[in-house]
């Protein structure tokens, strides 16, 4: 398959996948549903992606290519940077998928990978560890803070290193 044909097919699959993500929970979406939405055979989807998790990871990369990411202030306000990327590229999807645990983990990890790749500095892993700790703390507290709505509070935790009492 030529590069242009592959790009075209990926775009068709991504578009269909995005449409499904705005109407169905990620955990309920199947490869067959994606293929039906794209009007292609499910084997075609499997030819391009190993499973729906691989498709979601590649979709994150695809969307990020269309959004200029400015990480110059990332080390001071990482949650604002993540917020801006989510809102500009994924707002409708993330608002619909906010209760889907698998989706949210993949999105968080996908954005962290994008951030690491954009920085080209191994020191970024220390910052990512801190972000991961805050996200894990938040998960242990029943996601008290919502990543999109409460990014400023999450940045404050990041900057101060102090977890508020949310019990």
Sine and cosine of phi, psi and omega as CSV:
sin_phi,cos_phi,sin_psi,cos_psi,sin_omega,cos_omega
0.00,0.00,0.75,-0.66,-0.02,-1.00
-0.93,0.36,0.36,-0.93,-0.01,-1.00
-0.85,0.53,-0.66,0.75,0.01,-1.00
-0.91,0.42,-0.67,0.74,0.03,-1.00
-0.90,0.44,-0.65,0.76,0.01,-1.00
-0.91,0.41,-0.68,0.73,0.04,-1.00
-0.88,0.47,-0.67,0.74,0.00,-1.00
-0.89,0.45,-0.71,0.71,-0.01,-1.00
-0.91,0.40,-0.66,0.75,0.06,-1.00
-0.86,0.51,-0.67,0.74,0.00,-1.00
-0.89,0.45,-0.66,0.75,0.04,-1.00
-0.88,0.47,-0.71,0.70,0.00,-1.00
-0.92,0.40,-0.71,0.70,0.01,-1.00
-0.87,0.49,-0.68,0.73,0.00,-1.00
-0.89,0.47,-0.71,0.71,0.03,-1.00
-0.91,0.42,-0.66,0.75,0.02,-1.00
-0.89,0.46,-0.70,0.71,0.01,-1.00
-0.87,0.49,-0.68,0.74,0.03,-1.00
-0.87,0.50,-0.68,0.73,0.02,-1.00
-0.91,0.40,-0.63,0.78,-0.02,-1.00
-0.91,0.42,-0.31,0.95,0.03,-1.00
-1.00,-0.04,-0.06,1.00,-0.02,-1.00
-0.77,-0.63,-0.29,0.96,-0.03,-1.00
-0.69,-0.72,0.54,-0.84,0.05,-1.00
-0.91,0.41,0.62,-0.78,-0.01,-1.00
-0.80,0.60,-0.68,0.74,-0.04,-1.00
-0.90,0.44,-0.36,0.93,0.01,-1.00
-1.00,-0.06,-0.21,0.98,-0.05,-1.00
-0.99,0.17,0.70,-0.71,0.04,-1.00
-0.89,-0.45,0.27,-0.96,0.07,-1.00
-0.87,0.49,-0.61,0.79,0.03,-1.00
-0.88,0.48,-0.67,0.74,0.04,-1.00
-0.89,0.45,-0.66,0.75,0.01,-1.00
-0.89,0.45,-0.71,0.70,0.01,-1.00
-0.88,0.47,-0.70,0.72,0.02,-1.00
-0.88,0.47,-0.66,0.75,0.02,-1.00
-0.90,0.44,-0.60,0.80,-0.02,-1.00
-1.00,0.09,-0.12,0.99,-0.04,-1.00
0.87,0.49,0.69,0.73,0.06,-1.00
-0.73,-0.69,0.17,-0.98,0.04,-1.00
-0.98,0.20,0.56,-0.83,-0.03,-1.00
-0.88,0.47,-0.48,0.88,0.05,-1.00
-0.89,0.45,-0.49,0.87,0.05,-1.00
-0.91,0.41,-0.65,0.76,0.05,-1.00
-0.89,0.46,-0.72,0.70,0.01,-1.00
-0.91,0.41,-0.41,0.91,0.06,-1.00
-0.92,0.39,-0.51,0.86,-0.06,-1.00
-0.99,-0.15,-0.45,0.89,-0.09,-1.00
-0.63,-0.77,0.62,-0.78,-0.04,-1.00
-0.95,0.32,-0.56,0.83,0.02,-1.00
-0.25,-0.97,-0.06,-1.00,-0.06,-1.00
-0.94,0.35,-0.40,0.92,0.04,-1.00
-0.95,0.32,-0.68,0.73,0.09,-1.00
-0.89,0.46,-0.66,0.75,0.02,-1.00
-0.88,0.48,-0.70,0.71,0.01,-1.00
-0.90,0.44,-0.68,0.73,0.04,-1.00
-0.88,0.48,-0.69,0.73,0.01,-1.00
-0.94,0.34,-0.54,0.84,0.04,-1.00
-0.91,0.41,-0.63,0.78,0.06,-1.00
-0.86,0.51,-0.73,0.68,0.03,-1.00
-0.88,0.48,-0.68,0.74,0.00,-1.00
-0.87,0.50,-0.75,0.66,0.00,-1.00
-0.92,0.40,-0.62,0.78,-0.02,-1.00
-0.90,0.44,-0.47,0.88,0.04,-1.00
-0.91,0.42,-0.43,0.90,-0.03,-1.00
-1.00,-0.06,0.05,1.00,-0.02,-1.00
-0.82,-0.57,0.89,-0.46,0.02,-1.00
-0.93,0.37,0.90,-0.45,-0.05,-1.00
-1.00,-0.09,0.85,-0.53,0.06,-1.00
-0.94,-0.33,0.97,-0.24,-0.04,-1.00
-0.99,-0.17,0.34,0.94,-0.05,-1.00
-0.89,0.45,-0.48,0.88,0.00,-1.00
-0.95,-0.32,0.25,0.97,-0.08,-1.00
-0.85,0.52,-0.66,0.75,-0.08,-1.00
-0.92,0.39,-0.33,0.95,0.04,-1.00
-0.99,-0.15,-0.56,0.83,-0.08,-1.00
-0.68,-0.74,0.91,0.42,-0.07,-1.00
-0.90,0.43,-0.60,0.80,-0.05,-1.00
-0.95,0.31,-0.48,0.88,0.11,-0.99
-0.92,0.39,-0.66,0.75,0.03,-1.00
-0.89,0.45,-0.70,0.72,0.03,-1.00
-0.90,0.43,-0.69,0.73,0.04,-1.00
-0.83,0.56,-0.76,0.65,-0.05,-1.00
-0.87,0.49,-0.66,0.75,0.02,-1.00
-0.91,0.40,-0.70,0.72,0.01,-1.00
-0.89,0.46,-0.72,0.70,-0.06,-1.00
-0.92,0.40,-0.68,0.73,-0.06,-1.00
-0.96,0.28,-0.50,0.87,-0.08,-1.00
-0.93,-0.36,-0.45,0.89,-0.20,-0.98
-0.72,-0.69,0.27,0.96,-0.17,-0.99
-0.83,0.57,-0.78,0.63,-0.04,-1.00
-0.89,0.45,-0.64,0.77,-0.01,-1.00
-0.93,0.36,-0.76,0.65,-0.06,-1.00
-0.91,0.41,-0.54,0.84,0.04,-1.00
-0.93,0.37,-0.59,0.81,0.03,-1.00
-0.96,0.27,-0.57,0.82,-0.09,-1.00
-1.00,-0.05,0.14,0.99,-0.15,-0.99
-0.84,0.55,-0.43,0.91,-0.01,-1.00
-0.99,-0.15,0.02,1.00,0.00,-1.00
-1.00,-0.02,0.97,-0.25,-0.10,-0.99
-0.85,0.53,-0.75,0.66,-0.02,-1.00
-0.86,0.50,-0.71,0.70,0.01,-1.00
-0.85,0.53,-0.75,0.66,-0.05,-1.00
-0.90,0.43,-0.62,0.79,0.06,-1.00
-0.90,0.43,-0.68,0.73,0.00,-1.00
-0.91,0.41,-0.67,0.74,0.02,-1.00
-0.89,0.47,-0.74,0.67,0.00,-1.00
-0.86,0.51,-0.75,0.66,-0.01,-1.00
-0.91,0.42,-0.61,0.79,0.02,-1.00
-0.89,0.45,-0.67,0.74,0.02,-1.00
-0.93,0.36,-0.60,0.80,0.05,-1.00
-0.89,0.45,-0.63,0.77,0.06,-1.00
-0.89,0.45,-0.67,0.74,0.04,-1.00
-0.87,0.50,-0.67,0.74,-0.02,-1.00
-0.90,0.43,-0.72,0.70,0.02,-1.00
-0.87,0.50,-0.72,0.70,-0.02,-1.00
-0.91,0.42,-0.54,0.84,-0.01,-1.00
-0.97,0.24,-0.43,0.90,-0.10,-0.99
-0.99,0.16,-0.59,0.81,-0.01,-1.00
0.84,0.54,0.54,0.84,-0.03,-1.00
-0.60,-0.80,0.88,-0.47,-0.05,-1.00
-0.89,0.47,-0.32,0.95,0.05,-1.00
-0.90,0.44,-0.35,0.94,-0.01,-1.00
-0.87,0.50,-0.44,0.90,-0.02,-1.00
-0.90,0.45,-0.49,0.87,0.07,-1.00
-0.92,0.40,-0.65,0.76,0.02,-1.00
-0.93,0.36,-0.65,0.76,0.03,-1.00
-0.89,0.46,-0.64,0.77,0.05,-1.00
-0.87,0.49,-0.65,0.76,0.02,-1.00
-0.92,0.40,-0.68,0.73,0.04,-1.00
-0.88,0.47,-0.72,0.70,0.02,-1.00
-0.86,0.50,-0.63,0.78,0.03,-1.00
-0.89,0.45,-0.66,0.75,0.01,-1.00
-0.92,0.40,-0.68,0.73,0.03,-1.00
-0.90,0.44,-0.64,0.77,0.03,-1.00
-0.92,0.40,-0.69,0.72,0.07,-1.00
-0.84,0.54,-0.69,0.72,0.00,-1.00
-0.89,0.46,-0.65,0.76,0.03,-1.00
-0.89,0.45,-0.65,0.76,0.03,-1.00
-0.91,0.40,-0.33,0.94,0.04,-1.00
-0.96,-0.29,0.61,0.79,0.08,-1.00
0.81,0.59,0.62,0.78,0.02,-1.00
0.77,0.63,0.80,0.60,0.01,-1.00
-0.81,0.59,-0.65,0.76,0.04,-1.00
-0.98,-0.20,0.70,-0.71,0.07,-1.00
-1.00,-0.06,0.75,-0.66,-0.12,-0.99
-0.82,0.57,-0.66,0.75,-0.04,-1.00
-0.98,0.19,-0.74,0.67,-0.09,-1.00
-0.96,0.29,-0.62,0.78,-0.17,-0.98
-0.94,-0.33,0.48,0.88,-0.06,-1.00
-0.86,0.51,-0.53,0.85,-0.01,-1.00
-0.93,0.37,-0.65,0.76,0.05,-1.00
-0.91,0.42,-0.64,0.77,0.03,-1.00
-0.92,0.40,-0.62,0.78,0.08,-1.00
-0.90,0.44,-0.58,0.81,0.03,-1.00
-0.91,0.41,-0.66,0.75,0.07,-1.00
-0.88,0.47,-0.68,0.73,0.01,-1.00
-0.87,0.50,-0.71,0.71,-0.06,-1.00
-0.95,0.30,-0.63,0.77,-0.08,-1.00
-1.00,-0.01,-0.42,0.91,-0.07,-1.00
0.96,0.28,0.28,0.96,-0.03,-1.00
-0.91,-0.41,0.83,-0.56,0.06,-1.00
-1.00,0.05,0.79,-0.61,0.03,-1.00
-0.95,0.31,0.34,-0.94,0.07,-1.00
-0.99,0.13,0.93,-0.37,-0.05,-1.00
-0.92,-0.40,0.11,0.99,-0.03,-1.00
-0.98,0.20,0.00,0.00,0.00,0.00
